[in-house]
Amino acid sequence: MSETPAPSELQDDAEADVEGFKEDLGPFVVAAETTRMPMVFTDAKQANNSIIFANDSFISLVGYSRDEVLGQAFNFVLASQTDAERLAAIKAEFEEGFCKGPEICCRRKDGSTFWAGVYISPVRDDSGDIVQHFASFVDLTRHKEEQARSGALIDELNDRVRNMLAAVQSIVSQAFRRGADPASTRDFIASRIAALSRSHALLAHGDWGRSGLRDIVGEALKPLTVDDGRSGRYVVTGDDIRLPPKRALALGIALHELVLNAVIHGARSNDAGSILVSWTLEPKTTGDRLILVWREKGGPVVTPTSKKGFGSRVIEDGLAHELEATVHLDYPKDGVICTIDMPAPRDGRSE
């Protein structure tokens, strides 16, 4: 009875076969050794298609030494040895010899992962028998990251569109409930949709990333700017803080309502009133808070009503929901004060 060769003997035989191919297919093997595309040879005579040759590009990609790679089953590079779909695709590649390029998730020695398209081709001897396979890897990590980023952007865009349409629907519904004449209704709708549009434009200018709080406040106060570009009786104080899109939109609409109220009833309805908008970050044991205060002075004597208008509902109810904020509208005689207490961005300035 003949003895079964030891694994080291099988490895030596396989490596000897590679040396033989180097002589028969010299230019091809030299190209495989020097190409920037990661490549391996596997032994077709072994059921696990063990690796018998790996070029420098593959070694660099996976982070293992050559000694750690040679003799390993081809599937050792897979991030998950239990992914039946990927295992079946690779098995089909070896059995059928088709270059379908299945996408597989691979794991480096340091534990990090990368995606690769794998292209497997047979190597035949003079008799036409498949004795080896060579597999080339195309790193798809950046492609996969772009796919994930695009998917996230599409989801975010869909969410924004739904929020915008809901806001428009609320504005139109409230406009018709007011029972005003058509011209007033039209102006009511147009001014609020314009505010919504400005908030969206601010976000779009920042590639739909975070918006600076100073820009959000400045955009809302722009109608109060005098013709020469100077501030029209308002002061803004506070370090710039980056807010995520959902908060930026909600805050922009609420500030627009405060501006409208100031122009019609408050500090900007006469020639003496002024507005101060300020904010601070306050540390709390339950998480830092961003406190924004809108304060009017010098306007007509405030006479609050028991019935909430659209603007009050947007500010108190809308912000409480969208910003997870606590909102207080106070009506001292010298001017309206609106205090918005919301969770601070996680890193304060740059989130």
PyMOL commands that set and color helices and strands:
alter all, ss='L'
color gray80, all
select helices_A, chain A and resi 7-24+26-34+56-62+66-69+74-77+84-96+141-177+182-205+213-224+245-264+310-322
alter helices_A, ss='H'
color red, helices_A
select strands_A, chain A and resi 39-43+51-54+103-107+113-124+130-139+211-212+234-237+242-243+274-282+289-297+326-330+337-343
alter strands_A, ss='S'
color yellow, strands_A
deselect
rebuild
show_as cartoon
